[in-house]
Amino acid sequence: MVDQDKPHEGCDMGDWGRIDVQRDSHETPFARHLGDTVLATREEWEPRTGRTALELDFASEAVRSESWAGDLRITALDRPGSPSTSVS
């Protein structure tokens, strides 16, 4: 389930970069799914770098989170109908 909570502190990961946590501006694809249940998940795996993308299915659409050149990209994907993979 997507939930809203107070942001926690960011962290410095040295040579790997820094993670900054910020309050949601209510303009991200996740904002419209507050309180919705995640119906299915899919991840893309790149063996040399680890997980590179995660898709979460909701009743009306999917949301994809992926890294791109060190930045986090979150995109809404139009996927009407039931998801193909169940969450266990």
C-alpha positions as CSV (number, residue, x, y, z in Angstrom):
1,M,0.0,0.0,0.0
2,V,1.2,3.5,-0.8
3,D,1.4,5.6,2.3
4,Q,2.4,9.1,3.2
5,D,4.9,9.7,6.0
6,K,7.3,12.3,7.2
7,P,10.6,12.3,5.2
8,H,13.6,10.9,7.0
9,E,17.1,12.3,6.8
10,G,19.1,11.8,3.6
11,C,22.5,10.1,3.7
12,D,25.9,10.5,2.3
13,M,27.2,7.3,0.6
14,G,30.7,8.5,0.0
15,D,32.0,7.5,-3.5
16,W,28.5,6.2,-4.4
17,G,26.9,9.7,-4.0
18,R,24.3,11.2,-1.8
19,I,20.6,10.4,-1.2
20,D,18.4,13.4,-0.5
21,V,14.9,12.7,0.8
22,Q,12.3,15.4,0.2
23,R,8.6,15.9,0.9
24,D,6.4,14.9,-2.1
25,S,5.1,17.8,-4.0
26,H,1.9,15.8,-4.8
27,E,2.8,16.0,-8.5
28,T,4.5,12.6,-8.7
29,P,2.7,9.5,-10.1
30,F,2.7,8.0,-6.6
31,A,0.7,10.9,-5.2
32,R,-2.6,9.8,-6.9
33,H,-2.2,6.3,-5.4
34,L,-2.0,7.2,-1.7
35,G,-4.0,4.5,0.1
36,D,-4.1,2.2,-3.0
37,T,-3.0,-1.4,-2.8
38,V,-0.1,-2.5,-4.9
39,L,-1.6,-5.4,-7.0
40,A,1.6,-6.6,-8.7
41,T,5.3,-5.9,-9.1
42,R,7.9,-6.3,-11.8
43,E,11.6,-5.6,-11.7
44,E,14.3,-5.3,-14.4
45,W,17.7,-6.7,-13.4
46,E,21.0,-5.8,-15.0
47,P,23.6,-8.3,-13.7
48,R,26.5,-5.8,-13.6
49,T,24.7,-3.1,-11.7
50,G,21.8,-4.7,-9.8
51,R,18.1,-3.7,-10.0
52,T,17.6,-0.9,-12.4
53,A,13.8,-0.6,-12.6
54,L,10.8,-1.5,-10.5
55,E,7.2,-1.3,-11.7
56,L,4.2,-1.3,-9.3
57,D,0.7,-2.1,-10.7
58,F,-2.4,-0.3,-9.3
59,A,-6.0,-0.8,-10.4
60,S,-5.8,2.1,-12.9
61,E,-2.2,2.3,-14.0
62,A,1.4,1.2,-13.2
63,V,4.2,3.4,-11.8
64,R,7.8,2.8,-12.9
65,S,10.8,3.8,-10.8
66,E,14.2,3.6,-12.5
67,S,17.6,5.2,-12.3
68,W,18.9,7.2,-15.2
69,A,22.4,8.7,-15.1
70,G,22.2,8.8,-11.3
71,D,18.8,10.4,-11.1
72,L,15.6,8.7,-10.0
73,R,12.8,8.8,-12.6
74,I,9.2,8.0,-11.7
75,T,6.8,7.5,-14.6
76,A,3.0,6.7,-14.8
77,L,2.3,3.9,-17.3
78,D,-1.2,3.5,-18.7
79,R,-2.1,-0.2,-18.0
80,P,-5.9,-0.6,-17.7
81,G,-7.2,-4.0,-16.6
82,S,-5.9,-6.5,-14.3
83,P,-2.1,-7.0,-13.7
84,S,-0.4,-10.1,-15.0
85,T,1.7,-10.8,-12.0
86,S,0.4,-11.2,-8.4
87,V,2.1,-10.0,-5.3
88,S,2.5,-12.8,-2.7
